[in-house]
Amino acid sequence: MSDVLNRLAEVLEQRKTADPDSSYVAGLYSKGLDAILKKIGEEATETVMAAKDGDAEKIVYETADLWFHSMVLLAQQGLKPQDVLDELDRRFGLSGLEEKAGRE
């Protein structure tokens, strides 16, 4: 796993016990799951809009925001980035059609 993902995951864990007034992430945690999900929805929309504009810099910026907030969700749910990477690894080598058929 990327060192950046590891470092970010550690900080997100630490923010679980931080004062909500001292940290943006601690504030999100204190507002609960719905606030985190709302943020992910906002960031997903902004990522789509950046892609529609075709601006590579904006796409990277908004995707970073989307990934960040997705990692906040993972941490809030007691999951780690490695859990997602393990799932991607499991899917590696499967065609998308095979993977989708396996879910039905």
C-alpha atoms as a printed R data frame, in Angstrom:
    type eleno elety resid chain resno       x       y       z
1   ATOM     1    CA   MET     A     1   0.000   0.000   0.000
2   ATOM     2    CA   SER     A     2   1.149   3.489  -0.713
3   ATOM     3    CA   ASP     A     3   2.973   5.256   2.086
4   ATOM     4    CA   VAL     A     4   0.623   8.217   1.596
5   ATOM     5    CA   LEU     A     5  -2.416   6.005   2.182
6   ATOM     6    CA   ASN     A     6  -0.819   4.507   5.300
7   ATOM     7    CA   ARG     A     7   0.040   7.918   6.726
8   ATOM     8    CA   LEU     A     8  -3.395   9.291   5.968
9   ATOM     9    CA   ALA     A     9  -5.095   6.236   7.504
10  ATOM    10    CA   GLU     A    10  -3.069   6.758  10.692
11  ATOM    11    CA   VAL     A    11  -4.053  10.424  10.917
12  ATOM    12    CA   LEU     A    12  -7.714   9.588  10.301
13  ATOM    13    CA   GLU     A    13  -7.590   7.047  13.144
14  ATOM    14    CA   GLN     A    14  -6.046   9.646  15.471
15  ATOM    15    CA   ARG     A    15  -8.780  12.142  14.603
16  ATOM    16    CA   LYS     A    16 -11.419   9.766  15.980
17  ATOM    17    CA   THR     A    17 -10.478  10.887  19.491
18  ATOM    18    CA   ALA     A    18  -9.704  14.522  18.675
19  ATOM    19    CA   ASP     A    19 -11.844  17.469  19.728
20  ATOM    20    CA   PRO     A    20 -14.330  18.189  16.929
21  ATOM    21    CA   ASP     A    21 -13.457  21.882  17.159
22  ATOM    22    CA   SER     A    22  -9.767  21.136  16.569
23  ATOM    23    CA   SER     A    23 -10.002  19.116  13.357
24  ATOM    24    CA   TYR     A    24 -12.124  19.042  10.212
25  ATOM    25    CA   VAL     A    25 -12.132  15.224  10.249
26  ATOM    26    CA   ALA     A    26 -12.969  15.035  13.959
27  ATOM    27    CA   GLY     A    27 -15.857  17.376  13.211
28  ATOM    28    CA   LEU     A    28 -17.081  15.078  10.440
29  ATOM    29    CA   TYR     A    29 -16.843  12.065  12.738
30  ATOM    30    CA   SER     A    30 -18.837  13.891  15.412
31  ATOM    31    CA   LYS     A    31 -21.607  14.688  12.906
32  ATOM    32    CA   GLY     A    32 -21.944  11.017  12.067
33  ATOM    33    CA   LEU     A    33 -22.316   8.790   9.046
34  ATOM    34    CA   ASP     A    34 -24.850  10.929   7.178
35  ATOM    35    CA   ALA     A    35 -22.515  13.945   7.164
36  ATOM    36    CA   ILE     A    36 -19.663  11.811   5.832
37  ATOM    37    CA   LEU     A    37 -21.881  10.313   3.132
38  ATOM    38    CA   LYS     A    38 -23.130  13.754   2.130
39  ATOM    39    CA   LYS     A    39 -19.529  14.911   1.717
40  ATOM    40    CA   ILE     A    40 -18.713  11.891  -0.451
41  ATOM    41    CA   GLY     A    41 -21.734  12.666  -2.614
42  ATOM    42    CA   GLU     A    42 -20.631  16.283  -3.002
43  ATOM    43    CA   GLU     A    43 -17.088  15.272  -3.890
44  ATOM    44    CA   ALA     A    44 -18.294  12.648  -6.383
45  ATOM    45    CA   THR     A    45 -20.419  15.296  -8.110
46  ATOM    46    CA   GLU     A    46 -17.495  17.727  -8.202
47  ATOM    47    CA   THR     A    47 -15.285  14.994  -9.689
48  ATOM    48    CA   VAL     A    48 -17.847  14.330 -12.418
49  ATOM    49    CA   MET     A    49 -18.133  18.047 -13.177
50  ATOM    50    CA   ALA     A    50 -14.334  18.390 -13.388
51  ATOM    51    CA   ALA     A    51 -14.199  15.464 -15.803
52  ATOM    52    CA   LYS     A    52 -16.946  16.985 -17.933
53  ATOM    53    CA   ASP     A    53 -14.890  20.202 -18.089
54  ATOM    54    CA   GLY     A    54 -11.876  18.182 -19.220
55  ATOM    55    CA   ASP     A    55  -9.499  20.022 -16.897
56  ATOM    56    CA   ALA     A    56  -6.855  17.503 -15.802
57  ATOM    57    CA   GLU     A    57  -5.741  19.582 -12.807
58  ATOM    58    CA   LYS     A    58  -9.319  19.859 -11.511
59  ATOM    59    CA   ILE     A    59  -9.920  16.153 -12.094
60  ATOM    60    CA   VAL     A    60  -6.898  15.252  -9.965
61  ATOM    61    CA   TYR     A    61  -7.851  17.780  -7.270
62  ATOM    62    CA   GLU     A    62 -11.459  16.602  -7.022
63  ATOM    63    CA   THR     A    63 -10.501  12.933  -7.167
64  ATOM    64    CA   ALA     A    64  -8.120  13.537  -4.256
65  ATOM    65    CA   ASP     A    65 -11.031  15.064  -2.313
66  ATOM    66    CA   LEU     A    66 -13.223  12.075  -3.185
67  ATOM    67    CA   TRP     A    67 -10.577   9.578  -2.127
68  ATOM    68    CA   PHE     A    68  -9.908  11.515   1.077
69  ATOM    69    CA   HIS     A    69 -13.554  11.518   2.112
70  ATOM    70    CA   SER     A    70 -13.908   7.870   1.122
71  ATOM    71    CA   MET     A    71 -11.018   7.115   3.458
72  ATOM    72    CA   VAL     A    72 -12.791   9.050   6.223
73  ATOM    73    CA   LEU     A    73 -15.774   6.727   5.664
74  ATOM    74    CA   LEU     A    74 -13.571   3.646   5.773
75  ATOM    75    CA   ALA     A    75 -11.999   4.752   9.050
76  ATOM    76    CA   GLN     A    76 -15.370   5.659  10.542
77  ATOM    77    CA   GLN     A    77 -16.591   2.156   9.685
78  ATOM    78    CA   GLY     A    78 -13.507   0.468  11.154
79  ATOM    79    CA   LEU     A    79 -12.061  -0.402   7.742
80  ATOM    80    CA   LYS     A    80  -8.623   0.245   6.270
81  ATOM    81    CA   PRO     A    81  -7.434   1.225   2.795
82  ATOM    82    CA   GLN     A    82  -5.829  -2.223   2.629
83  ATOM    83    CA   ASP     A    83  -9.314  -3.765   2.722
84  ATOM    84    CA   VAL     A    84 -10.155  -1.967  -0.524
85  ATOM    85    CA   LEU     A    85  -6.788  -2.807  -2.066
86  ATOM    86    CA   ASP     A    86  -7.318  -6.470  -1.159
87  ATOM    87    CA   GLU     A    87 -10.701  -6.408  -2.898
88  ATOM    88    CA   LEU     A    88  -9.177  -4.803  -6.004
89  ATOM    89    CA   ASP     A    89  -6.454  -7.448  -5.954
90  ATOM    90    CA   ARG     A    90  -9.080 -10.185  -5.683
91  ATOM    91    CA   ARG     A    91 -10.776  -8.790  -8.781
92  ATOM    92    CA   PHE     A    92  -7.535  -8.479 -10.740
93  ATOM    93    CA   GLY     A    93  -7.559 -10.859 -13.667
94  ATOM    94    CA   LEU     A    94 -11.349 -11.196 -13.655
95  ATOM    95    CA   SER     A    95 -13.219  -9.604 -16.471
96  ATOM    96    CA   GLY     A    96 -15.675  -6.946 -15.367
97  ATOM    97    CA   LEU     A    97 -18.487  -9.079 -16.738
98  ATOM    98    CA   GLU     A    98 -17.372 -12.113 -14.700
99  ATOM    99    CA   GLU     A    99 -17.045 -10.041 -11.542
100 ATOM   100    CA   LYS     A   100 -20.480  -8.514 -11.994
101 ATOM   101    CA   ALA     A   101 -22.069 -11.916 -12.715
102 ATOM   102    CA   GLY     A   102 -20.559 -13.239  -9.484
103 ATOM   103    CA   ARG     A   103 -22.508 -10.625  -7.495
104 ATOM   104    CA   GLU     A   104 -25.930 -11.622  -8.832
